[in-house]
């Protein structure tokens, strides 16, 4: 069969799959909850991708790459389009949310407490995640006997890390419009925070002067929330397309290599989820009910591998489903896209460091481990706004520990698979910290948490 005919057949199949998803999400939405529809869509996308891979033998091996590109490009019309929509609303949603929360805050002392509690919890959870990764990697003796294949060093680009001080300074936007166009969330948060505090200061002297501004902000925030809900409704289509793209491109072959590394990473990530769940339980939040509520952002982050792209859905879910207050959801969840990433900045660099130490015959002493955990915890603060967060985190940690970076190239072929789990852990960590902090702040809405899901989009 020619590549053109094969590609055309699969484009038709994808169109039919799209109509099936429309039927499920429109005609059967009363039968299936929104979270169930997301899972069904993900499974359909995965299954279609595997079937596509299994039928590639119908065309010549030389044409496989062309066929994969043609078919996945068709799927990316929905997948990448959906991701772009999410990115489109991040800046206006976060900016309006933070500003609206500050100008409606009755107590600036609460904001100070919120900041301290959030940073402390994020730092602690990253350190614990690192310890989990270290213990699991050492248990499986990851890296022992492993060698770097000849010529693979060229794959291991190091990325660029300017140092903690430079990164912190870079958070401060010299041009707010540039920060917006570059989706620099922290820069926008800092600007809107200054704007919010200035508005409150003016309001203390003349409340009537800022009342129109408050009314306009409230109206814009309501409109932006409505836009967000509209985009959330198309999550099932987006995740199906993204999952098909992944499995159609790589199939199951990617799982066959580096089995030990995969086992170590997934066990570590699973234990981090356990740690996050215990954190919820300790604070009186039922983990089972919680996970039923947060299906949408977890599945979305798993398929998009983007904490930032998932942020609008994360905030909306925390407020409307979990019962976290608007101020905590917007501030703490946004902060979680830049620091305290349990998967990318905690587990991953810890596992990689142990693997490389074992590969090079470096003694893993108590001093080595304490240094490693400290470097990981401190380095997790410098990841904001830097592409390839996990690998930048690894660069920081390996550089701080005096370990070579080149062996990281060994895991590059399967990184897309691992990155899905890492990102989901990052997002879940941000939601857990937001929930726990809100409980401690006394602003958690138990009625919303105990109620039925409202995102029956």
C-alpha positions, 0 to 999 in steps of 0.5 A: 500500500502506498504511503498516501493511501495509508495516510488518507485511510488513517485521516478518515479513521481519525475523523470518525474517531472525532465524531465518536468523541462528539457523540460520547461528550454531547449525547452521552454526557448525562450517562458519563461524568466529565471525568469518565469522559476524559478517561474514555477519550484518553483510552480511545486515543491510546488504542488508536495510536497502538493500532496505527503502529501495528498497521505500519507494516502495510507500507514500506519501512522507508515510508514509515517516518513520512506516514507517521508525520502525515497522520500525527500532523492531522491529529495535532490540529486538535491536540496542538490547537487545544494546547494553544487555547490553554496557553492563551488564557493563562496570562489573563486568567492568572493576572486577573485572578491575582489582582482580584484576590488582592484588591478584595483581600481584607487582611494583608497579614493573611497574604504574608502567611499564605506565602510563607506556608506555601514556600515551606510546604513546597520546599519540604515536599521537594526534599521528601520527593528527592529522598524517595527517588534516592532510596528507590534508585539505591535499592535497585542499584540503578546505574551499576554496570551501565555504560554510555554508548559511543557517540551518545554524548552529543545527545546530552545538551546541557541547557543553561542555568544562570544561577539562583540570584540571576534567575530570581532577578529575572522574575522581575519584569522590566517590561510587563508586555514582554512578560505577557507575550513570553508567558512569564507567569511569575513576572505577571504575578509580581506586577499584578501584586504591586498593582493590587497593593497600590490599589488597596493603598489608594482605597484606604484614603478614598474608597470611592475612587477605586470602586469603578476599578474593582467593579470592572475587575470583577466583571472581567474576572467573571468573563475570563472564568466563563472563557476558561469553563468553555475551553475546559469542555473540550478537554476530552478531544484534546487529550485523545488527540495528544495521546494518539500523537504520542502512541502513534509516534513511539508505540510500545517499543519505547518501553522495552529499553531501560526497564530498570530506569522505568521501574525506578521512576514509576515506583518513585513517582507512585511513592510521591503520590502516596506521600501527597495523599498522606499529606491530605489525610493528615490534614483531614482531607479524604484522598479518595474523594480528592482524586475523584475531584481532580481527574481533569487536571491530572489527565490533562497534565499527563497528556500535555506534559505542561504544568503551565498549560494545565494551570487554568484547569488546575485553578478552576478545579481547586476552586469549584471542585475541591473547595480551595479559596480563590486567593489560595488557588490562584496564588499557591497553584501558580507558585507551584508551576515555578517552585516545588515541582515534586516530579521534575525538580525532586524525583528526577534529578535525585534518580539521575544523580544516583544513576550517574554516581553508580555508573562512575563508581562514586561512593554514595556516602551520608555526606554525598546524600545530604549534599544531594538533597540540599542542592535539589531543595535549593535548586528547585527555586530556580526553574521558573520560565526555563524550557525543559525544566526537568533537564535544567533541574538535572543540570543544576544538581549534577553541576552542584554535585560535580557529576557529569551530565553526558549519561543523561543521554541514556534516558532521552529516548524514553523521556516523553513517557517519563515526562508525562508522569513527572508533570502529573506529579508536579500538578498534583503536588501543587494542588495538594499544597494548595489544599493543605495550605487553605485548610491551615488558613481556615478558608477551605470550603468543606461543603464544596469538597463534599458536594457532587462534581460541578464540572459536568461540562 
